[in-house]
């Protein structure tokens, strides 16, 4: 039996009232999700929230939302990529979580509205994500950001894009990234781990839906073997930024997230790994059901970035156990 948090049980019961997404047209799904009730907007601790249009190619631009905390700065810059299987999701879907990240951590969060599949298949979302990193590096100081402290992160396929951006900027000798924060990331589009079988149905992200997302995203089957689509099988993951990898206990993506953390560590990257007990896929983008769990995750991210000096810690530095990948506790 799965170890489910009580809020996760309530959410899954509510989810059963919806038609299966993988049986629907992607445009219908987007319209349905856009009508879902949203929690009240909390602006506490933020001095400004502003939308920007940024160029990603000669003839295209995307929207980014910049969350600036109160205070003097300059602030670290956290570039955030939302989840949604590369097919759904937008700036609104992770707006509450991004507000909390900016306020609680005292950093500028730049949420990226990359173009979606199937209209824009791989590698367009990846290239959009990288273009957003370059834009933040070039323009971040104009809104009181510290471009020497760039963080990339995201949830689910947003975590996938964040992993790939770190590899791309290393390969292309692009902007230096200080840290990556990967929340239940998709890292291998083969979908063949034990957790894919254990949580194949009834835990928020069904295996059938994963295939639906993948089929919309990839141009052809061979793309799943590309390291910019499946970073777990990339040829080289060394010389990448320090990483915090967070998985959910009851999630099809749990094992590939952990495997990516292990591969990074084996390649000499400084890594911390944590598994949120009782949680399911998608919790970080659902403030209505999981506000306390999101708060806990943000606190963990904040602690990680402070103990690795990405975010300045005015308090006494906490020493952490470095002997065990599973250890996310203070000693």
C-alpha positions in Angstrom: 0.0 0.0 0.0 1.2 3.5 -0.8 2.1 5.9 2.0 -0.2 8.8 1.1 -0.5 12.1 2.9 -4.1 13.0 3.9 -4.0 16.0 1.6 -2.8 13.8 -1.3 -5.7 11.5 -0.7 -8.2 14.4 -0.9 -6.6 15.7 -4.1 -6.7 12.3 -5.7 -10.4 11.9 -4.8 -11.1 15.3 -6.5 -9.0 14.3 -9.5 -11.2 11.3 -10.1 -14.1 13.6 -11.0 -12.2 14.9 -14.1 -12.1 13.1 -17.4 -8.8 11.3 -18.2 -6.5 13.9 -19.9 -4.9 11.4 -22.2 -8.3 10.8 -23.9 -8.7 14.5 -24.7 -7.4 16.9 -27.3 -4.6 19.1 -26.0 -6.4 22.3 -26.7 -9.5 21.1 -24.8 -7.2 20.2 -21.8 -5.7 23.7 -21.8 -9.1 25.3 -21.8 -10.4 23.1 -19.0 -7.4 23.8 -16.8 -7.6 27.5 -17.4 -11.0 27.5 -15.8 -9.9 25.7 -12.6 -10.3 27.9 -9.5 -7.1 29.6 -8.3 -6.1 30.4 -4.7 -6.0 34.1 -3.7 -2.9 36.0 -4.8 -0.5 36.7 -1.9 1.8 39.6 -2.5 3.3 39.8 1.0 7.0 40.4 1.0 7.1 41.4 -2.7 7.9 44.9 -4.0 7.0 44.2 -7.6 5.6 41.6 -9.9 6.0 42.4 -13.6 5.5 40.6 -16.9 8.2 41.0 -19.6 8.2 39.8 -23.3 11.6 38.5 -24.2 13.0 37.4 -27.6 13.8 33.7 -28.1 14.5 33.8 -31.9 14.4 36.3 -34.8 10.7 36.1 -35.1 9.4 34.9 -31.7 9.2 36.0 -28.1 7.8 34.6 -24.9 6.5 36.0 -21.7 8.4 35.9 -18.4 7.1 37.0 -15.0 9.5 38.7 -12.6 8.9 38.5 -8.9 11.0 41.0 -6.9 11.2 40.8 -3.1 11.3 43.6 -0.7 14.7 44.8 0.4 17.8 46.5 -0.9 19.4 43.8 -3.1 21.0 43.0 -5.4 19.2 39.7 -5.2 20.1 36.2 -6.5 18.2 35.3 -9.6 16.1 32.1 -9.7 14.9 31.2 -13.2 11.9 28.9 -12.8 10.4 26.6 -15.5 6.8 25.3 -14.9 5.6 21.8 -15.3 2.8 20.5 -17.4 4.3 17.8 -19.6 5.6 20.4 -22.2 1.9 20.5 -23.3 0.0 22.4 -20.6 0.9 24.8 -17.8 1.7 28.5 -17.8 2.8 31.4 -15.7 -0.5 31.2 -13.7 -0.1 27.5 -12.8 3.0 28.2 -10.6 2.3 31.8 -9.7 1.6 31.1 -6.0 4.7 28.9 -5.6 6.9 31.4 -7.3 5.6 34.2 -5.1 6.5 32.1 -2.0 9.9 31.3 -3.4 10.7 35.0 -4.0 9.4 36.1 -0.6 10.8 33.3 1.6 14.2 33.2 0.0 14.8 36.8 -0.7 15.6 36.2 -4.4 14.2 37.4 -7.7 12.2 34.7 -9.4 11.9 34.8 -13.2 9.1 32.4 -14.2 9.4 31.4 -17.9 6.5 30.8 -20.2 8.3 28.7 -22.8 6.4 27.6 -25.9 4.4 24.4 -25.7 4.1 21.2 -27.7 2.7 19.9 -29.9 2.7 23.3 -31.7 6.4 23.6 -30.7 8.0 20.2 -30.3 11.5 19.3 -29.0 13.9 21.1 -28.9 11.9 24.4 -29.0 11.0 24.4 -25.3 14.6 23.6 -24.4 15.9 26.5 -26.6 13.3 28.8 -25.1 14.5 27.9 -21.6 18.1 28.6 -22.6 17.2 31.9 -24.2 15.5 32.9 -21.0 18.7 32.1 -19.1 20.7 34.3 -21.4 18.1 37.1 -21.2 18.2 37.1 -17.3 22.0 37.1 -17.4 22.0 40.1 -19.8 19.2 42.1 -18.2 19.0 40.9 -14.6 21.1 43.7 -13.1 18.6 46.2 -14.5 15.9 45.0 -12.0 18.3 44.7 -9.1 19.5 41.1 -9.7 22.9 39.7 -9.0 23.9 37.9 -12.3 26.8 36.2 -10.5 24.2 34.2 -8.5 22.0 32.5 -11.1 19.8 29.6 -10.0 17.8 27.4 -12.4 14.9 25.2 -11.3 11.5 23.8 -12.0 9.0 21.1 -11.3 8.4 18.0 -13.4 9.2 18.8 -17.0 10.3 22.2 -15.7 12.9 20.3 -13.8 13.8 18.5 -17.0 14.3 21.8 -18.7 16.4 23.1 -15.8 18.7 20.0 -16.0 19.1 20.4 -19.7 19.8 24.2 -19.5 22.7 23.5 -17.1 24.2 21.0 -19.6 23.6 23.4 -22.6 25.3 26.3 -20.9 28.3 24.2 -20.1 28.5 22.9 -23.6 28.0 26.3 -25.2 30.1 28.1 -22.6 27.1 30.3 -21.7 26.2 32.1 -18.4 27.6 30.5 -15.2 24.9 28.9 -13.1 25.4 28.7 -9.3 22.8 26.0 -8.5 20.0 23.9 -9.9 16.9 23.0 -8.0 15.0 20.1 -9.5 11.5 19.2 -8.1 10.4 15.7 -9.1 12.2 16.1 -12.5 11.6 14.0 -15.6 15.1 12.8 -16.5 14.7 9.8 -18.8 11.9 9.6 -21.4 12.2 5.8 -21.6 9.8 5.6 -18.6 11.1 2.2 -17.5 11.8 2.4 -13.7 10.3 0.5 -10.9 8.3 3.5 -9.7 6.8 3.8 -13.2 5.2 0.4 -12.5 4.4 1.0 -8.8 2.5 4.3 -9.4 1.3 3.7 -13.0 -2.3 4.5 -12.2 -4.2 6.5 -9.6 -1.4 8.7 -8.2 -1.9 12.0 -10.1 0.3 11.3 -13.1 -0.7 8.1 -14.8 1.7 6.2 -17.0 -0.8 6.5 -20.0 -0.7 10.3 -19.5 3.1 10.3 -19.6 3.1 8.6 -23.0 0.5 11.2 -24.1 2.8 14.0 -23.1 5.9 12.4 -24.6 4.1 11.8 -27.9 3.1 15.4 -28.1 6.6 16.7 -27.2 9.0 14.6 -29.3 9.4 14.9 -33.1 10.2 11.2 -33.4 11.0 8.2 -31.2 14.8 8.7 -31.5 14.5 12.0 -29.6 14.0 10.2 -26.3 17.7 9.1 -26.6 18.9 12.7 -26.9 20.7 14.0 -23.8 18.9 17.3 -24.2 15.6 15.4 -23.8 16.7 12.7 -21.4 19.5 14.2 -19.3 19.9 11.0 -17.2 21.4 9.3 -20.3 23.4 12.3 -21.4 27.0 11.4 -22.3 28.5 13.7 -19.7 27.0 15.3 -16.6 30.2 16.4 -15.0 31.2 20.0 -14.3 27.5 21.0 -13.6 26.2 23.3 -10.9 25.6 22.1 -7.4 22.2 20.5 -7.3 19.2 19.9 -5.0 17.0 17.1 -6.3 13.5 16.7 -4.6 11.2 13.8 -5.4 7.8 12.8 -4.3 7.4 9.4 -2.6 4.3 8.3 -4.6 5.3 9.4 -8.1 6.2 7.6 -11.3 9.1 10.0 -11.7 10.6 9.2 -8.3 13.2 6.7 -9.3 14.6 8.6 -12.3 14.9 11.7 -10.1 16.9 9.8 -7.6 18.9 8.2 -10.3 19.8 11.6 -11.7 21.0 12.8 -8.3 23.1 9.6 -8.0 24.6 10.1 -11.5 25.5 13.7 -10.7 27.2 12.7 -7.5 29.1 10.0 -9.2 30.3 12.6 -11.7 31.7 14.8 -9.0 28.8 17.3 -8.7 27.8 18.5 -5.2 24.3 17.1 -4.7 21.6 17.0 -2.0 18.7 14.6 -2.4 15.4 14.6 -0.6 12.2 12.6 -1.0 9.0 14.2 0.2 7.2 11.5 2.1 3.5 10.9 1.4 3.5 13.3 -1.6 2.4 12.7 -5.1 3.4 14.2 -8.5 2.4 17.8 -9.0 2.0 18.9 -5.4 4.4 21.9 -5.7 2.1 23.6 -8.2 -1.1 23.1 -6.2 -1.3 25.6 -3.4 -5.0 24.9 -2.9 -4.3 21.4 -1.5 -0.6 21.4 -0.6 0.2 24.8 0.9 1.9 23.4 3.9 3.9 20.9 1.9 5.0 23.6 -0.6 6.1 25.7 2.4 8.2 22.8 3.7 9.8 22.3 0.3 10.5 26.0 -0.1 12.2 25.9 3.4 14.3 23.0 2.3 15.3 24.8 -0.9 16.1 28.0 1.1 18.3 26.0 3.6 20.1 24.3 0.7 20.9 27.5 -1.1 22.1 29.2 2.1 24.3 26.3 3.2 25.9 26.3 -0.2 26.4 30.1 -0.1 24.3 30.7 -3.2 22.0 32.9 -1.0 23.8 34.8 1.7 23.3 33.4 5.1 23.5 36.0 7.9 23.2 33.4 10.5 25.7 30.8 11.6 26.3 28.3 8.9 24.8 24.8 9.5 27.1 21.9 8.9 25.4 19.1 7.0 26.1 15.4 6.7 27.9 14.8 3.4 28.3 11.0 3.7 24.8 9.9 2.6 22.8 11.0 -0.5 19.6 10.3 1.3 20.4 12.5 4.3 18.4 15.8 4.2 18.6 16.4 8.0 20.9 18.6 9.9 23.6 17.1 12.1 
